[in-house]
Amino acid sequence: MIFNVQRFSTHDGSGIRTIVFFKGCPLRCPWCSNPESQSFDYDIFFDKQKCIGCMECVKVSRNNEFTKTDEGISINRNNIKDPLLFKDICPAKAIQVIGEEFDVEKLLKELEKERVFYDKSDGGVTFSGGEPFAQPEKMLMLAKELKKRGISVAVETCLDVPWENIEAAIQYVDEFLIDLKHVDGKKLNEVTGGNFTRIEYNLRRLEAEKVPVTIRIPVIPGFNYNTDDMHAIIDYLDSFTNIRELHLLPYHSFGKGKYQQLGRDYKFRTEALNKSELEPFLVYAKNKGLKTVIGG
């Protein structure tokens, strides 16, 4: 299951890349900019502002999934048993069914269309999500076929998956981009549902396998954006020998509108962090000898 294929990216691995977004993630980060990536099942975006009241969704409904009210069309998400009933039925695109069960050969043909850009920029394909390693069989199959075709593979991962999901793919992955959100296991679990014991195990196994990694820290107000937490994360990373680069990613709220379309609340502030607000952590990490950039 995937939910998007994004072309011409320059921020998720080296060169120009096509990003395949896998659907489903073990974490529930409340600031997630792709909340539609969290569920392993289909999701429905409903944008009331685009609704023209054509009633097509009401006509298709079997269980009052969409109903006509005095305020306009209303979605009753608890009644939805078959999201695909509503795929492509809205002429105004107010309803979008998020998720697609992909065919490997069909997807490979799409990815190969950008080969000229990969070759000229030392780019390739990046698997993101969601969590690609949470769908290990399909991800491994894709990675193998891309490598056969001479196309570089990068994976963006939170590492909160069983080690065997990762181990099988190591020889086919050229770049590991690891989102590390915290090193305080209790805080990580309370806020995101993450299992730091498993994440740390996988980090150490990658180090033992001499796999170079890029670490990406999303810097989040109210979670890890403070001196004690950021220094603790950087100090922890200083103990590794396989970190190629460290990226400090300033918080933003680009995904806020998606929460409303999913019928969910966005519980974080809307003001983004400026890059300048991360400068002290950049200096601290560089003084530790870590090659560090803001963004990435």
N, C-alpha and C positions, 0 to 999 in steps of 0.2 A: 504494500500500500504506500503510495506516494501522494503528495498534495501539490507539488509545483516543480517545474523545471525552469530555472532562471539562467539566461544566457549572458555572456559578456561581463561576468563578475571579475573584479580585480582585487577583492578583499578576502577571499577564502581559499588561500593557497597561492602558489607562485603563478605568474603569468595571467593570461586571460583564461577564464574557466567557465564551465557550465556546471551549475549546482543542481543536484537532484535532492529534493527534500523528502525524506522518508517520514511517514506518519506514525506517531506513537513514541512515547518517551516515559521512562521510569520516574522522572522528576515532575514536580508541579511548581515551578518557580513562578511566584505571583507577578513578576515583572516581565514574563516571557513575551517577546515581541511577535511570536508566532503561536498564539494559544490554540489555534486550530491543529497544531502539530502534536498536541499532547495525547489525544485519544488515538487508539489503534483502529477505531471504527470511523465511519463517515460522520462528518459534522455538517450542519446547515448554517450558513450565514443568511441572516434576514435583515435587510437594510430598509427600514420603513420610509426613509426619505426618498427612495427610488420608486416606491410602490405607486402604481397608477390606478389601483383598484379594479383591475380587469377581471378579477375573480377566478383566474385560471387555477390558482393553487387551491381555492376552496372547492372547485369542481372536481379536482383530482383527489382530494382528501377522502379517506375511507373511515377515519376515526376522529374527525374534527381536529386534525392536525393544524389546519388553517381555518379560521372562522371569520365571518364578517361581524364587526361590532360597531357601536356608535363612533368609536375613535378610528375606525378603519379596519384593515386586515390585522388579525392577531394570530400569533404562532403559539401553539400549545405543545411544547417540546416533549413533555412526558407522554404524549399520545403517539409520538413518531416511532413506528416499528420498522418501516421500510423507507429510509431516506431517499433511495434512488427513484421513488415515485415522483419526486419533485425536481429531478435533474432536467435542466433545459426547458422547463415549462413556463418560466416567467419571461415575457417579452421585454420587460424593463430591467432585467438582471437584478431585481431586488432580492431574489433567492438564488443562492449558489450552494450546490452540494460539494463539499470539500472532501477529496479523497478519490484515488483511482487505483484499482488493482492493475498493475502494469504487466505487460508482456515483455519479457527480457529482450527478445529479438527486435521487437518494434521500438523499444526504448533505445537500444544500441544504435539502430539506424538513425534516430533523431540526434543522438550524441555525436555520431560520426560526422554529421553535417558541418560541425564547427572545427573539424580537424585542421583546416588551414590556419585558424587563429591559435590553436594549441601549438602547432609546429613553429609558428613565427614568434611566439612569446614564451616558449617553454611552459605553457599552461597545460590544462587537462580538465578532468572531471572531478568535482568535489561532491562527496556524499555528506549531506547535512540532515537536519531534521527539526524536531524530533530527535531520535537516536538511531542512527543507521545500524549499530551493532545489536539493536533489539530485534532486527529482522535478519539474522545472520546468514540464513541460507540464500535468500535472494541477493543480499548485498555481496556475498562471496562470489556468487555466480556472475554478477555484473562486473565485479573487480577482475576476475579471471579473464573474462572476455575482452575487457578494455585493455588489459595488459597484453593479451595476444595480438591486439591491433596496434600496440605501441603507444597507447594513450596513458598518460600519467594519471594516477589516482590519489586523491587526498580524502581524508575522512575527518569530519568535525564531530567530536564525541565528548560526552560527559564521563565516560568510562564506568558508569554505574550499571554494569552488565557482568555476567559470568565471564571469567577469563577465557574459557574455551571459545566464546564467540569472537574474541579478538585474536587469539593465537592463530586460528586457522587462516586469518586474512593477512597476517603480517607480511608475508612474502609478496603480496600483491598491492600493498599500500606504500606509496612513495612519501606521503606527508601525513603525519598525525597532528591534528589541531585539537588540543584538549582544553575544554572549558572547565577551569577549576574555580569554583565559586567560594569555597571556604575550607579551612583546615580544622575548624572546630566542629567535630562530628555531631555534637548535640544541637548546635545552632543550625547546621546544615539540614539535619533531619527535621527539626521543628518547622523550618521555613519552607524547605523544598521537598521534603520527604526523601532526601538522598541518604545513601549509606556510605559514609566516608571510609569505613574499614575496607569495603570492597573497592572503592576508588583508589585508595592508597595501595592496596595489594596489586592492582592492575598497573599503577604507575611504576611500582618497584619491579614488576615483571618486565615491563617494557625497558626499563633501565638495564636489567640483567641481560636482556636480549640485545642490548646495544642499539635500540631503535631511537633515532633522534626525534625529538618532539618539540612542537611549539606550544607553549602554555598561554592561554588566553583567560584573563581575569576580568569578568564583568564587574565593574566597580559600582555598587548599588547603595544609595543613601538608605539608612535605616537597617542595613544588613551587614555590609563589610566596609563601607566608606567611613573609616576612622583610622587614626594612626595605629592603634594597637592591633586591630585586625589585619590591616594591610601589611604592617611590618611582620606579623606572625606568618602570613602567607608567603611573603618574600623570603623570610628566614628559612621556612620549610623548603622552599624550592632551591635554596642555595645548597642544600645537601645532595642534590642530584647532579649527575655527570653527563646526562644526555639531553639537556635542554638547549635547543638551538637558538630559541628566541622567546622573549616574554612580551606579550601584548597586553596593555592596560586599556580596557574598553569602557569609555565613559557611558554612564547610564543615559538612556533616552526613553521616550514614551511613544515611539512611532507606532507601536501595536495597539495603542489604547482603543482606537475605533473598532478593532476586531472584537474586543470583549463585548461591546454593546451589540454587535451583530450576532454574537453567540449567546446573548442573553445572560452575560456574566458581568460582575462588577470588576472594575479596575481599581485596585486598592493602593496604588502607589502614586506619588506626586507626579505632576505633569512637567515640572521644570527639569530640563536636561542638565547634566554636569558639563561644564566647560573643560576643554582639554587642560587649561591652565590650572584647574583645581586638582589635577592628577600629577602635576610637576614634582611635588615633594616625594611622591612614591617612585616616580621615574628616577630621580636622583638617588634615592635610597637603594633601588634595585641595581642601578649602574655601579654604585659604590661596592656592591656585593660581587661585581664582576659579571652580572647577567646582562646580556645584550637585550635592551628593552626599548620599546616604542609605545607611544600612545596611539591607539587605534590599531588597525591591521585587519 
